[in-house]
Amino acid sequence: MEGARAELSSTERALRGAELGWLGLYGLDALLSVLDELSHLATGQRLLAPLRNPLAGVVLLCSPLAWLAVGLSPRLRLRVHLPLLLLLAWITMGWAPLSIWTFGEPTFGLYPQLIQVVVAAVALVLARAQVPATVPALRWRRLGLWLAAHLLLVPLSLGSYTFLSARLLLDSLTGGYAELGLDGISVLHRRFERQEQTVDLIGMIHIGDESAYRQLFEALPADQALVLSEGVSDEQDLLAIPMDYDPVARSLGLTPQAGISEMSGLTERNADVDVAEFSDQTVELLRSAMGLMHQEDKAQALRDYLEVARSHPDPQHLLRLLEQDLLHLRNSHLIAEVDAALPAHPHLVLPWGAAHLPELDEALRTRGFEPVEERWVVLIPF
């Protein structure tokens, strides 16, 4: 009996030491992360990254062991450790919806780290309370129930989280012009009118169901409307590889978007910019992305793409640069084309990628156009 007590006491001490070590690592990672984000805000440099990144890796490596230990030992209280593990999983999976709501803000990377500091501080306070001596160190039945609960809850939770996050992200990126539903991805066709002038905004995705593409345009009068179409040109062959979505479409059992005139019989005129108007960084990243889609050696293409993406010293600045080139620059050019075309063509159709349409929608409203009708079409059915 005394040997059993000594063994139990040794197990308790080992558990307590492991618990304090885990909480210390978690809290230190949270604190370093906050300080590193603050240094980035103040100086533009991540001064603590050489310390922060390895420590974050250690915390991630230890988290599965912590998860198993919490399931096995009643002495590791759920109110202390479960919030830590859930928060770590949430941050690892992209911390939606907070990341979606705050994307683009200067303090974007600070929010999850502040939450981590608070949760770690609360856990450290709760862990100070003594566990009654009658609580056993290990209980295998508890581990079985712990694993069974996860087998039941984790797939449902992950599936729901992924679906709702993707739905929210798509709505945020497209301003409501594309929607993820249980039946597939749908796009919005919204018609605007101003006196005798009509503009149709049609959300597009570059791959989809062929019959759905035709359905988008079947209600438009082929003899009256002019299509100002999307399609970046490359007169100087800067990308070296053409923008072709066929490999991606074929892999998903879909078809790439064909020409608008081919699908609808409408008169079409390109209203997009040339690649030469993009920044050098954007051109380089696009070139790597095209290689990723077309090269047979996907592993090498992915390495090349990641190398280009990581070579930029400030990822957030690169994202803003991409947004400026791929969205705002092209939208400004299209809006100028709309203004120039309307006097001679009172009915315009703008079938552009859904991410472009919030800015175009706002531009039309500021020019006195009002939405008069809309319809949804499932472009990528599930």
TABEL-V775721 format. One record per residue. RES is the residue in three letters. PSI is psi in whole degrees, -180 to 180 (* if undefined). OMEGA is omega as a letter, one per 20 degrees, with the letter a starting at -180 (999 if undefined). D_CENTER is the distance of its C-alpha to the mean C-alpha in Angstrom with 1 decimal. Layout:
# TABEL-V775721
res psi omega d_center
RES PSI OMEGA D_CENTER
RES PSI OMEGA D_CENTER
This chain:
# TABEL-V775721
res psi omega d_center
MET -42 r 57.4
GLU -37 r 57.3
GLY -39 r 55.5
ALA -41 r 52.9
ARG -41 r 52.6
ALA -41 r 52.3
GLU -41 r 49.6
LEU -42 r 47.7
SER -38 r 48.1
SER -40 r 46.7
THR -41 r 43.7
GLU -44 r 43.1
ARG -40 r 43.4
ALA -41 r 41.0
LEU -42 a 38.4
ARG -42 r 38.9
GLY -42 r 38.5
ALA -39 a 35.4
GLU -48 a 33.9
LEU -37 r 34.8
GLY -43 r 33.5
TRP -46 r 30.1
LEU -38 r 29.9
GLY -45 r 31.1
LEU -44 a 28.4
TYR -46 a 25.7
GLY -41 r 27.1
LEU -39 r 27.7
ASP -43 r 24.2
ALA -46 a 23.0
LEU -45 r 25.7
LEU -37 a 25.1
SER -43 r 21.4
VAL -46 a 22.3
LEU -37 r 25.1
ASP -41 r 23.0
GLU -38 r 20.4
LEU -39 r 23.6
SER -35 r 25.1
HIS -39 r 22.2
LEU -38 a 22.5
ALA -37 a 26.2
THR -13 a 26.7
GLY 2 a 23.5
GLN 145 r 24.1
ARG 86 a 22.8
LEU -28 a 26.3
LEU 7 a 25.8
ALA -39 r 23.3
PRO -26 r 26.2
LEU -41 a 26.9
ARG -47 a 23.5
ASN -47 r 21.7
PRO -38 r 24.6
LEU -41 r 25.1
ALA -38 r 21.5
GLY -39 r 22.0
VAL -43 r 25.3
VAL -43 r 23.8
LEU -41 r 21.2
LEU -34 a 24.2
CYS -21 a 26.3
SER -39 r 24.0
PRO -37 r 25.0
LEU -41 r 28.6
ALA -40 r 28.2
TRP -45 r 26.8
LEU -41 a 29.8
ALA -40 r 32.2
VAL -37 r 31.2
GLY -29 a 31.8
LEU -33 a 35.1
SER 120 r 36.7
PRO -17 a 37.6
ARG -16 r 38.3
LEU 97 a 34.6
ARG 138 a 33.9
LEU -38 a 30.8
ARG -20 r 30.6
VAL -47 a 30.3
HIS -28 a 28.0
LEU -43 r 25.8
PRO -36 r 23.8
LEU -47 a 23.3
LEU -41 r 22.0
LEU -41 r 19.7
LEU -42 r 18.2
LEU -42 r 17.8
ALA -42 a 16.0
TRP -44 r 13.7
ILE -42 a 12.9
THR -34 a 12.6
MET 10 r 10.0
GLY 0 r 7.7
TRP 43 r 10.0
ALA 151 j 8.6
PRO -5 a 10.0
LEU -40 a 11.4
SER -33 r 8.5
ILE -41 a 7.4
TRP -30 a 11.2
THR 3 a 12.0
PHE 135 r 9.6
GLY -15 r 12.3
GLU 149 r 15.1
PRO -31 a 17.5
THR 19 a 17.4
PHE -50 a 13.6
GLY -8 a 14.2
LEU -30 a 17.4
TYR -53 a 16.4
PRO -31 a 15.6
GLN -37 r 18.6
LEU -41 r 20.9
ILE -41 r 20.1
GLN -40 r 20.9
VAL -45 a 24.1
VAL -47 a 25.3
VAL -41 r 24.7
ALA -40 r 26.4
ALA -44 r 29.3
VAL -43 r 29.8
ALA -42 r 29.8
LEU -38 r 32.4
VAL -47 a 34.6
LEU -33 a 34.5
ALA -15 a 35.3
ARG -25 a 38.5
ALA 137 a 40.1
GLN 140 r 42.5
VAL 130 r 42.0
PRO 143 a 45.3
ALA -22 a 47.3
THR -14 a 47.6
VAL 123 a 43.9
PRO 156 a 43.8
ALA -40 a 41.8
LEU 145 r 40.6
ARG 107 a 40.4
TRP -33 r 39.4
ARG -38 r 39.4
ARG -41 r 36.7
LEU -41 r 34.5
GLY -44 r 35.1
LEU -39 r 34.0
TRP -47 a 31.0
LEU -41 r 29.9
ALA -42 r 30.8
ALA -40 r 28.8
HIS -39 r 25.7
LEU -32 r 26.3
LEU -42 a 26.6
LEU -35 a 23.8
VAL -48 r 21.0
PRO -42 r 20.2
LEU -43 a 20.3
SER -45 r 18.2
LEU -43 r 15.5
GLY -45 r 15.6
SER -44 a 15.6
TYR -45 a 12.8
THR -45 a 10.5
PHE -48 a 11.9
LEU -36 r 11.8
SER -44 r 8.3
ALA -39 r 7.4
ARG -46 r 10.3
LEU -41 r 9.6
LEU -45 r 6.3
LEU -41 r 8.5
ASP -40 r 11.4
SER -42 a 10.1
LEU -31 a 9.3
THR 3 r 12.6
GLY 30 r 14.8
GLY 7 r 15.8
TYR -5 r 16.8
ALA 148 a 14.8
GLU 134 r 14.6
LEU 122 r 13.7
GLY 178 a 17.0
LEU -23 a 19.0
ASP -9 r 20.8
GLY -166 r 18.0
ILE 122 a 15.9
SER 153 r 18.2
VAL 154 a 18.6
LEU 136 r 20.8
HIS 113 a 24.1
ARG 130 a 25.5
ARG 134 r 28.9
PHE 147 r 30.2
GLU 146 r 33.9
ARG 106 a 36.1
GLN -115 a 39.8
GLU 8 a 40.4
GLN 144 a 37.0
THR 136 r 34.0
VAL 126 r 30.5
ASP 119 r 28.1
LEU 124 a 24.4
ILE 116 r 22.8
GLY 133 a 19.1
MET 151 r 18.7
ILE 138 a 16.5
HIS -10 r 18.1
ILE 146 a 18.7
GLY -166 r 20.2
ASP 131 a 23.5
GLU -43 a 26.5
SER -31 r 28.4
ALA -38 r 25.5
TYR -44 a 25.4
ARG -36 r 29.2
GLN -32 a 28.9
LEU -32 a 26.8
PHE -2 a 29.7
GLU -23 a 32.8
ALA -1 a 33.6
LEU 139 a 33.8
PRO 113 a 37.3
ALA -23 a 37.5
ASP 1 a 40.6
GLN -35 a 39.3
ALA 147 r 35.6
LEU 130 r 34.2
VAL 124 r 30.7
LEU 100 a 29.0
SER 162 r 26.6
GLU 151 r 23.6
GLY 98 a 23.9
VAL 128 r 23.8
SER 165 a 27.2
ASP 69 a 28.1
GLU -30 a 31.8
GLN 7 r 32.1
ASP 44 a 30.3
LEU -30 a 28.0
LEU -21 r 25.3
ALA -33 r 28.0
ILE 130 a 26.0
PRO 153 r 25.5
MET 99 a 22.2
ASP 119 a 22.7
TYR 6 a 20.2
ASP -43 a 23.0
PRO -42 r 22.2
VAL -44 a 18.7
ALA -45 a 20.3
ARG -37 a 23.3
SER -23 a 21.3
LEU 3 a 19.8
GLY 25 a 23.2
LEU -175 r 22.3
THR 146 r 23.7
PRO 152 r 22.5
GLN 126 r 23.1
ALA 177 r 26.7
GLY 144 a 28.5
ILE -43 a 28.9
SER -34 r 32.6
GLU -37 a 32.8
MET -27 a 31.0
SER -19 a 32.8
GLY 3 r 35.9
LEU 153 r 34.7
THR 133 a 35.7
GLU 141 r 32.8
ARG 130 a 32.4
ASN 133 a 29.6
ALA 29 a 28.3
ASP 178 a 25.7
VAL 178 r 26.1
ASP 151 a 27.0
VAL -31 a 25.0
ALA -18 r 27.7
GLU -10 r 26.4
PHE 161 r 23.2
SER 160 r 23.3
ASP -39 a 24.3
GLN -41 r 21.1
THR -43 r 19.1
VAL -44 a 21.8
GLU -41 a 21.7
LEU -39 r 17.9
LEU -40 r 18.4
ARG -42 r 21.4
SER -38 r 19.7
ALA -40 r 17.0
MET -39 r 20.0
GLY -36 r 21.7
LEU -35 a 19.0
MET -29 a 19.4
HIS -28 a 23.2
GLN 142 r 24.7
GLU -35 r 26.3
ASP 86 a 25.7
LYS -35 a 22.0
ALA -45 r 22.2
GLN -40 r 23.8
ALA -39 r 21.5
LEU -40 r 18.4
ARG -42 r 20.5
ASP -43 a 21.4
TYR -47 a 17.9
LEU -36 r 16.8
GLU -42 r 20.1
VAL -45 a 19.6
ALA -39 a 16.1
ARG -16 a 17.7
SER -18 r 20.9
HIS 130 a 19.6
PRO -24 a 20.9
ASP 98 a 18.2
PRO -38 a 14.6
GLN -37 r 13.8
HIS -38 r 16.8
LEU -42 r 15.6
LEU -41 r 12.4
ARG -36 r 14.8
LEU -43 r 17.2
LEU -43 r 14.9
GLU -41 r 14.2
GLN -46 a 17.9
ASP -48 a 19.0
LEU -22 a 16.8
LEU -68 a 16.7
HIS -42 r 19.3
LEU -46 a 22.0
ARG -38 r 21.9
ASN -43 r 21.9
SER -41 r 24.8
HIS -43 a 26.7
LEU -42 a 26.2
ILE -39 r 27.4
ALA -38 r 30.4
GLU -40 r 31.0
VAL -48 r 30.9
ASP -38 a 33.4
ALA -31 a 35.7
ALA -29 a 35.6
LEU -41 a 36.2
PRO -36 a 40.0
ALA -19 a 40.8
HIS 93 a 38.2
PRO -8 r 37.9
HIS 110 r 35.4
LEU 146 r 32.1
VAL 127 a 29.2
LEU 87 r 25.8
PRO 87 a 23.6
TRP 162 r 20.6
GLY 139 a 16.9
ALA -28 a 15.5
ALA -21 r 13.3
HIS -24 a 16.8
LEU -29 r 18.5
PRO -43 r 18.0
GLU -38 r 19.8
LEU -40 r 22.4
ASP -48 r 22.9
GLU -41 a 23.7
ALA -40 r 26.0
LEU -41 a 27.9
ARG -39 r 28.5
THR -20 r 29.8
ARG 8 r 32.2
GLY 2 r 33.6
PHE 146 r 32.0
GLU 141 r 31.4
PRO 135 a 29.3
VAL -25 r 31.9
GLU 161 r 30.2
GLU 158 r 27.0
ARG 156 r 26.2
TRP 143 r 23.3
VAL 130 r 23.3
VAL 108 a 21.4
LEU -34 r 20.3
ILE 92 a 18.7
PRO 148 r 20.9
PHE * 999 20.3
